[in-house]
Amino acid sequence: MNRSEISLNAPRASQEMLRDTFAVLALGIAPAIGLGIARFAYALVLPDMRADLNWSYAEAGWLNASNAAGYLIGAMLCARVIARAGAYRTMAAGVWACVLALALCATTRETVTLNSARALAGLGGGFAFVAGGVLAAQIAQRHPARSSLLLGLFYAGPGLGIMLSGLTVPVALDLFGSWRLAWAVQAVLALVLAVVLMRRREACAAEPVPAQTSAGQGVTRSKMLWLLGGYLLFGAGYIAYMTFMIAWVQGSGGGAGFQALFWAAIGAAAMASPWIWSRLLGRLCHGHAFAVLTGMTAVGAALPLLSGAVATLFLSAVLFGSAFFAVVASTTAFVRRNLPSTVWASAIGTLTVAFGAGQVLGPIAIGAINDRTQALSGGLWASVFLLLAACTLGVLQRDFPQHGR
């Protein structure tokens, strides 16, 4: 290639990278809605809902378990739905299901209806997350040198939802004193974000996703057993922090303003995670990136239990927020590094099933521990130990010989 060809190709490559970066950022709106708002905003309204509806901690945990169960079903079905409807349509259906579920939460006090709405949000979140992740991985494949950053941008999407809900829900609760109105605010916020995502359809869906194949799926799972086990424990451990930490902050005397800043700090840190951890994701092989990031998440979860100082709480929010979705990105990076693109959706779905199973069990188990010990600290310490166990399993995972480095 001569110099003139290089000079012509460089601006074109730069334009393609910029276009694809904006496409991935748009795709990140899907998990911002499905996870950042439809799942995690529950922690912000939980104290008010628990007081108003006279729930135990275990009963409060059931709502997040219902969400996680829906998410698990969505992850299990997603590869088949993608094969029939396409990744973009699957993602869009998931997003609209989450918007509907948020609106339903604002209309009822009935526990059965609330659990059903949370399950619908989980199902939609599973579709949005897995299908959006497949599309983001397809785009990242076009830019090998920047693939870790592009994947990180998608997985930072929930941080946007967390930050926006953190800035709105405590204020809505303080002004109106109604958890149902707080859910309504989140439904409107999710609707606005969904419209923005739909307007970017052409850019997001430009690259067709290869047809999936079932060949070798059993072998693939057997080679990922350590990572699957670690991801299950991670799902059970991290969700306790994201379910009960606002209740901990509130019980420690944190008012609406502090709760908003604390939750927004988690979201902002999650949004910054691609720049913080992209080199680590690109350089570490085997399950080592997963292990390091899970360990960081465990440290972030432990800090509030060691000290209630304001600085410690914010350090916890920043460390936990920056690491916990980077853990998810590390699993997709592992799949992309070790498997052909034809089985990405299936492999990501398998990992998400393990993750979802942990999230089903975690809130109920941690809530039961909180009820038995009559304190949030018992369950939160249990979550730290689950995260440390997940970290250990990640160390044991190896890349596949035919693909790994």
C-alpha positions as CSV (number, residue, x, y, z in Angstrom):
1,M,0.0,0.0,0.0
2,N,1.5,3.4,-1.0
3,R,1.4,6.6,1.0
4,S,-1.6,8.1,-0.9
5,E,-3.7,5.0,-0.2
6,I,-2.8,5.2,3.5
7,S,-3.7,8.9,3.7
8,L,-7.1,8.2,2.1
9,N,-7.8,5.2,4.3
10,A,-6.9,6.9,7.6
11,P,-9.8,9.5,7.5
12,R,-12.2,6.8,6.4
13,A,-11.2,4.5,9.3
14,S,-11.5,7.5,11.7
15,Q,-15.0,8.2,10.4
16,E,-16.0,4.6,10.7
17,M,-14.7,4.4,14.3
18,L,-16.6,7.6,15.2
19,R,-19.8,6.3,13.6
20,D,-19.5,2.9,15.4
21,T,-18.7,4.6,18.7
22,F,-21.9,6.6,18.5
23,A,-23.8,3.4,17.5
24,V,-22.4,1.6,20.6
25,L,-23.3,4.5,22.8
26,A,-26.9,4.4,21.4
27,L,-27.0,0.6,22.1
28,G,-25.9,1.4,25.7
29,I,-29.3,3.0,26.2
30,A,-30.9,-0.5,26.2
31,P,-29.1,-1.7,29.4
32,A,-29.5,1.8,30.8
33,I,-33.3,1.2,30.7
34,G,-33.4,-2.6,31.3
35,L,-30.9,-2.6,34.1
36,G,-30.0,0.9,35.3
37,I,-33.6,2.0,35.7
38,A,-35.9,-1.1,35.5
39,R,-33.8,-3.2,37.8
40,F,-31.6,-1.0,40.1
41,A,-34.0,1.9,40.7
42,Y,-35.9,-0.5,43.0
43,A,-33.2,0.0,45.7
44,L,-34.1,3.7,45.8
45,V,-37.9,3.1,46.4
46,L,-37.5,-0.1,48.5
47,P,-37.3,1.6,52.0
48,D,-40.5,3.6,51.3
49,M,-42.3,0.6,49.8
50,R,-41.2,-1.7,52.7
51,A,-42.4,0.8,55.3
52,D,-45.7,1.5,53.5
53,L,-46.5,-2.2,52.6
54,N,-45.1,-3.6,55.9
55,W,-42.7,-6.0,54.2
56,S,-39.9,-8.0,55.8
57,Y,-36.5,-7.9,54.2
58,A,-37.1,-11.3,52.6
59,E,-40.4,-10.1,51.1
60,A,-38.6,-7.0,49.8
61,G,-36.0,-9.3,48.3
62,W,-38.7,-11.2,46.5
63,L,-39.4,-8.3,44.1
64,N,-35.8,-8.3,42.9
65,A,-35.9,-12.1,42.8
66,S,-38.9,-11.8,40.5
67,N,-37.0,-9.4,38.3
68,A,-34.0,-11.7,38.2
69,A,-36.3,-14.7,37.4
70,G,-37.7,-12.8,34.4
71,Y,-34.2,-11.8,33.4
72,L,-33.1,-15.5,33.6
73,I,-36.0,-16.5,31.3
74,G,-35.1,-13.8,28.9
75,A,-31.5,-14.9,28.8
76,M,-32.5,-18.5,28.2
77,L,-34.8,-17.6,25.3
78,C,-32.8,-14.7,23.8
79,A,-30.6,-16.7,21.4
80,R,-33.7,-18.4,19.9
81,V,-35.6,-15.1,19.6
82,I,-32.6,-13.4,18.0
83,A,-32.4,-16.3,15.4
84,R,-36.0,-15.7,14.4
85,A,-36.5,-11.9,14.8
86,G,-33.0,-10.5,14.7
87,A,-30.9,-8.9,17.4
88,Y,-32.2,-5.3,17.0
89,R,-35.9,-6.3,17.1
90,T,-35.3,-8.5,20.2
91,M,-33.5,-5.6,21.9
92,A,-36.3,-3.2,21.0
93,A,-39.0,-5.5,22.3
94,G,-37.1,-5.8,25.6
95,V,-36.8,-2.1,26.0
96,W,-40.5,-1.5,25.5
97,A,-41.4,-4.3,27.9
98,C,-39.3,-2.5,30.5
99,V,-41.1,0.8,29.9
100,L,-44.5,-1.0,30.3
101,A,-43.3,-2.7,33.5
102,L,-42.2,0.6,35.1
103,A,-45.6,2.1,34.3
104,L,-47.3,-0.9,35.9
105,C,-45.3,-0.5,39.1
106,A,-46.8,3.0,39.4
107,T,-50.4,1.8,39.2
108,T,-50.7,-0.8,41.9
109,R,-50.0,-1.7,45.6
110,E,-50.8,-5.4,45.0
111,T,-47.8,-7.6,45.7
112,V,-48.7,-10.2,43.0
113,T,-49.1,-7.4,40.4
114,L,-45.8,-5.8,41.5
115,N,-44.0,-9.1,41.3
116,S,-45.5,-9.7,37.8
117,A,-44.3,-6.2,36.7
118,R,-40.9,-6.8,38.1
119,A,-40.7,-10.2,36.2
120,L,-41.7,-8.4,33.0
121,A,-39.0,-5.9,33.5
122,G,-36.5,-8.7,34.0
123,L,-37.6,-10.5,30.9
124,G,-37.3,-7.3,28.9
125,G,-34.0,-6.5,30.5
126,G,-32.6,-9.9,29.6
127,F,-33.6,-9.4,25.9
128,A,-32.3,-5.9,25.8
129,F,-29.0,-6.8,27.5
130,V,-28.1,-10.0,25.6
131,A,-29.3,-8.8,22.2
132,G,-27.7,-5.4,22.6
133,G,-24.5,-7.1,23.7
134,V,-24.4,-9.2,20.6
135,L,-24.8,-6.1,18.4
136,A,-22.1,-4.3,20.3
137,A,-19.8,-7.2,20.0
138,Q,-20.4,-7.3,16.2
139,I,-19.5,-3.6,16.0
140,A,-16.4,-4.1,18.2
141,Q,-15.2,-6.9,15.9
142,R,-14.7,-4.3,13.2
143,H,-12.1,-2.4,15.3
144,P,-9.8,-5.0,17.0
145,A,-7.5,-2.4,18.5
146,R,-10.4,-0.6,20.2
147,S,-12.7,-3.5,20.8
148,S,-12.3,-3.5,24.6
149,L,-13.2,0.2,24.7
150,L,-16.3,-0.2,22.5
151,L,-17.5,-3.2,24.5
152,G,-16.9,-1.2,27.7
153,L,-19.0,1.7,26.3
154,F,-22.0,-0.6,25.9
155,Y,-21.6,-2.1,29.4
156,A,-21.3,1.4,30.9
157,G,-24.9,2.0,29.7
158,P,-26.5,0.9,33.0
159,G,-24.4,3.6,34.7
160,L,-26.4,6.2,32.8
161,G,-29.7,4.7,34.0
162,I,-28.3,4.4,37.6
163,M,-27.1,8.0,37.6
164,L,-30.4,9.4,36.1
165,S,-32.5,7.4,38.6
166,G,-30.3,8.5,41.4
167,L,-30.8,12.1,40.6
168,T,-34.6,11.8,40.2
169,V,-36.0,9.2,42.5
170,P,-34.9,10.5,45.9
171,V,-36.0,14.0,44.9
172,A,-39.4,12.7,43.8
173,L,-39.8,10.8,47.0
174,D,-38.8,13.8,49.1
175,L,-41.2,16.2,47.2
176,F,-44.2,13.9,46.8
177,G,-43.8,11.3,49.5
178,S,-45.1,8.6,47.1
179,W,-43.2,5.6,45.9
180,R,-45.8,5.1,43.1
181,L,-45.0,8.6,41.7
182,A,-41.3,7.7,41.9
183,W,-42.0,4.7,39.7
184,A,-44.0,7.0,37.3
185,V,-41.1,9.3,37.0
186,Q,-38.9,6.4,36.1
187,A,-41.4,5.2,33.5
188,V,-41.3,8.6,31.8
189,L,-37.5,8.7,31.9
190,A,-37.3,5.3,30.3
191,L,-39.8,6.3,27.7
192,V,-37.7,9.3,26.7
193,L,-34.5,7.2,26.5
194,A,-36.4,4.5,24.5
195,V,-37.4,7.1,21.9
196,V,-33.8,8.2,21.5
197,L,-32.7,4.6,21.0
198,M,-35.3,3.9,18.4
199,R,-34.3,7.0,16.4
200,R,-30.8,5.4,16.1
201,R,-32.1,2.2,14.6
202,E,-30.3,2.4,11.3
203,A,-26.9,2.8,12.8
204,C,-27.4,0.2,15.5
205,A,-28.9,-2.5,13.3
206,A,-26.6,-1.9,10.3
207,E,-24.5,-5.0,10.9
208,P,-26.4,-8.3,10.6
209,V,-25.8,-10.8,13.3
210,P,-24.6,-14.2,12.0
211,A,-26.9,-17.2,12.2
212,Q,-26.4,-19.1,15.5
213,T,-25.4,-22.7,15.6
214,S,-25.8,-25.2,18.4
215,A,-22.7,-27.1,17.4
216,G,-20.2,-27.5,20.2
217,Q,-22.4,-25.7,22.8
218,G,-21.9,-28.5,25.3
219,V,-18.2,-28.5,24.9
220,T,-18.2,-24.7,25.2
221,R,-20.1,-24.8,28.5
222,S,-17.7,-27.5,29.9
223,K,-14.7,-25.3,29.1
224,M,-16.3,-22.3,30.9
225,L,-17.3,-24.1,34.1
226,W,-15.1,-22.0,36.4
227,L,-16.3,-18.8,34.8
228,L,-19.9,-19.9,34.9
229,G,-19.7,-20.8,38.6
230,G,-17.9,-17.5,39.3
231,Y,-20.5,-15.5,37.4
232,L,-23.3,-17.2,39.3
233,L,-21.7,-16.3,42.7
234,F,-21.0,-12.8,41.4
235,G,-24.7,-12.4,40.5
236,A,-25.8,-13.5,44.0
237,G,-23.2,-11.2,45.7
238,Y,-23.4,-7.9,43.8
239,I,-27.2,-7.8,43.8
240,A,-27.3,-7.5,47.6
241,Y,-25.4,-4.2,47.5
242,M,-27.6,-2.9,44.7
243,T,-30.8,-4.0,46.6
244,F,-30.1,-3.0,50.2
245,M,-27.4,-0.3,50.1
246,I,-29.7,2.6,50.0
247,A,-31.6,1.2,53.0
248,W,-28.2,1.0,54.7
249,V,-27.4,4.6,53.8
250,Q,-30.8,5.7,54.9
251,G,-30.5,3.8,58.2
252,S,-27.1,5.5,58.7
253,G,-28.9,8.9,58.6
254,G,-28.4,9.7,54.9
255,G,-31.1,12.0,53.7
256,A,-32.6,12.3,50.2
257,G,-29.8,14.6,49.0
258,F,-27.1,12.2,50.2
259,Q,-28.9,9.2,48.8
260,A,-29.2,10.9,45.4
261,L,-25.5,11.8,45.3
262,F,-24.4,8.3,46.5
263,W,-26.5,6.5,43.8
264,A,-25.5,9.0,41.1
265,A,-21.8,8.4,42.1
266,I,-22.3,4.7,41.4
267,G,-23.8,5.5,38.0
268,A,-21.1,8.0,37.1
269,A,-18.4,5.6,38.0
270,A,-20.0,2.9,35.9
271,M,-20.1,5.2,33.0
272,A,-16.4,6.0,33.4
273,S,-15.5,2.3,33.7
274,P,-14.5,1.8,30.0
275,W,-11.7,4.3,30.4
276,I,-10.7,2.9,33.7
277,W,-10.6,-0.7,32.9
278,S,-10.3,-1.0,29.1
279,R,-6.6,-1.7,29.1
280,L,-7.0,-4.4,31.7
281,L,-9.8,-6.0,29.6
282,G,-7.6,-5.9,26.6
283,R,-4.4,-7.2,28.2
284,L,-5.4,-9.9,30.7
285,C,-6.2,-13.4,29.4
286,H,-8.0,-16.4,30.9
287,G,-10.4,-15.4,33.6
288,H,-8.0,-13.0,35.2
289,A,-9.9,-9.8,34.2
290,F,-13.0,-11.3,35.7
291,A,-11.2,-12.1,38.9
292,V,-9.5,-8.7,39.4
293,L,-12.7,-6.8,38.7
294,T,-14.8,-9.1,41.0
295,G,-12.2,-8.6,43.7
296,M,-12.5,-4.8,43.3
297,T,-16.3,-5.1,43.5
298,A,-15.9,-7.1,46.8
299,V,-13.7,-4.3,48.2
300,G,-16.2,-1.7,47.2
301,A,-19.0,-3.7,48.9
302,A,-17.0,-4.2,52.1
303,L,-16.0,-0.5,52.6
304,P,-19.4,0.8,54.1
305,L,-19.3,-2.1,56.6
306,L,-15.9,-1.0,57.8
307,S,-16.7,2.7,58.2
308,G,-19.7,4.9,57.9
309,A,-17.7,8.0,57.1
310,V,-18.9,10.1,54.2
311,A,-15.6,9.7,52.3
312,T,-15.7,6.0,52.8
313,L,-19.2,5.7,51.5
314,F,-18.4,7.7,48.3
315,L,-15.2,5.7,47.8
316,S,-17.4,2.5,48.0
317,A,-19.8,3.9,45.5
318,V,-17.0,4.9,43.0
319,L,-15.1,1.6,43.4
320,F,-18.1,-0.6,43.2
321,G,-19.7,1.4,40.4
322,S,-16.6,1.4,38.2
323,A,-16.0,-2.4,38.7
324,F,-19.3,-4.2,38.8
325,F,-20.4,-3.7,35.2
326,A,-16.8,-4.0,34.0
327,V,-17.1,-7.6,35.3
328,V,-19.9,-8.2,32.9
329,A,-17.8,-6.7,30.1
330,S,-15.0,-9.1,31.0
331,T,-17.3,-12.1,30.3
332,T,-18.2,-10.8,26.9
333,A,-14.5,-10.1,26.2
334,F,-13.8,-13.7,27.2
335,V,-16.4,-15.0,24.8
336,R,-15.3,-12.8,21.9
337,R,-11.7,-13.8,22.4
338,N,-12.3,-17.6,22.6
339,L,-15.3,-18.3,20.3
340,P,-16.4,-17.7,16.7
341,S,-19.0,-15.0,16.2
342,T,-21.6,-17.6,15.1
343,V,-22.0,-18.8,18.8
344,W,-21.6,-15.4,20.6
345,A,-25.3,-15.0,21.3
346,S,-25.6,-18.6,22.7
347,A,-22.4,-18.2,24.8
348,I,-23.4,-14.8,26.1
349,G,-26.9,-16.2,26.8
350,T,-25.4,-19.2,28.7
351,L,-23.3,-16.9,30.9
352,T,-26.3,-14.6,31.5
353,V,-28.3,-17.6,32.6
354,A,-25.7,-18.3,35.3
355,F,-25.6,-14.6,36.2
356,G,-29.4,-14.5,36.3
357,A,-29.6,-17.7,38.5
358,G,-27.4,-16.0,41.0
359,Q,-29.5,-12.9,41.0
360,V,-32.7,-14.9,41.7
361,L,-31.1,-16.6,44.7
362,G,-29.2,-13.6,46.1
363,P,-31.9,-11.1,47.1
364,I,-34.0,-13.8,48.8
365,A,-31.0,-15.4,50.7
366,I,-29.6,-12.1,51.7
367,G,-33.0,-10.8,52.8
368,A,-33.5,-13.9,54.9
369,I,-30.1,-13.4,56.5
370,N,-31.0,-9.7,57.2
371,D,-34.3,-10.8,58.9
372,R,-32.5,-13.5,61.0
373,T,-29.8,-11.2,62.2
374,Q,-32.2,-8.2,62.5
375,A,-29.5,-6.1,60.7
376,L,-28.6,-5.3,57.2
377,S,-24.9,-5.9,57.9
378,G,-25.3,-9.7,58.1
379,G,-26.6,-10.0,54.6
380,L,-24.2,-7.4,53.2
381,W,-21.2,-9.3,54.7
382,A,-22.5,-12.5,53.2
383,S,-22.5,-10.8,49.8
384,V,-18.8,-9.8,50.2
385,F,-17.8,-13.4,50.8
386,L,-19.8,-14.5,47.8
387,L,-17.9,-12.0,45.7
388,L,-14.6,-13.2,47.0
389,A,-15.5,-16.8,46.2
390,A,-16.4,-15.7,42.6
391,C,-13.0,-14.0,42.4
392,T,-11.3,-17.2,43.3
393,L,-13.2,-19.2,40.6
394,G,-12.3,-16.6,38.0
395,V,-8.6,-17.2,38.7
396,L,-9.1,-20.8,37.8
397,Q,-10.7,-20.2,34.4
398,R,-8.4,-20.6,31.3
399,D,-8.8,-19.5,27.7
400,F,-9.6,-22.2,25.2
401,P,-6.4,-23.8,23.8
402,Q,-7.4,-23.4,20.1
403,H,-8.3,-19.7,20.5
404,G,-6.7,-18.4,23.7
405,R,-3.4,-16.7,24.0
